[in-house]
């Protein structure tokens, strides 16, 4: 499996958005660019973990939709 890639958009259930490779904190009052390297690195790591988890769930759903006689070797 290849490494998950960061996609532009909001992190789920957070006020953080990735736009053009930069993290922004957003609220109803406006947006501010996140510039702290430690903070943005943590956001990168978290977004990568979320993408990996999303991919793992998608893979599980795909395996569940595979006919059981296909030799997938899944647990019954």
SVG drawing of the C-alpha trace seen along z (x, -y; Angstrom):
<svg xmlns="http://www.w3.org/2000/svg" viewBox="-20 -38 29 58">
<polyline fill="none" stroke="black" stroke-width="0.4" points="0.0,0.0 1.3,-3.4 1.6,-6.2 -1.5,-8.3 -1.3,-11.8 -2.6,-15.0 -5.6,-16.4 -6.7,-20.0 -9.7,-20.6 -10.8,-20.6 -9.6,-18.1 -12.7,-16.2 -14.3,-17.9 -11.6,-20.6 -11.2,-24.3 -8.2,-23.5 -8.0,-23.6 -5.2,-22.7 -5.0,-25.1 -2.2,-25.2 0.0,-23.2 -0.5,-25.6 -2.5,-25.1 -5.1,-27.7 -7.1,-28.0 -10.7,-29.1 -13.6,-30.4 -16.7,-32.5 -14.5,-35.6 -12.0,-34.8 -8.8,-32.8 -5.2,-32.9 -2.3,-31.1 -0.6,-28.5 3.1,-29.2 4.6,-27.4 6.7,-24.5 6.0,-22.2 2.3,-22.8 2.1,-22.4 4.2,-19.3 1.8,-17.8 -1.1,-18.7 0.7,-17.0 1.2,-13.8 -2.4,-13.8 -3.8,-14.4 -1.6,-11.5 -2.9,-9.3 -6.5,-10.2 -5.9,-9.5 -4.4,-6.1 -7.3,-5.3 -9.8,-6.3 -7.9,-4.1 -7.9,-1.1 -11.7,-1.5 -12.2,-1.7 -10.0,1.5 -12.1,3.3 -15.4,2.3 -13.9,3.5 -12.9,6.9 -16.4,7.3 -17.9,6.8 -15.7,9.4 -17.5,12.8 -16.4,15.3 -15.4,17.9 -12.8,15.7 -10.0,17.0 -9.4,13.7 -8.5,15.7 -10.7,13.5 -11.9,14.6 -15.4,15.8"/>
</svg>
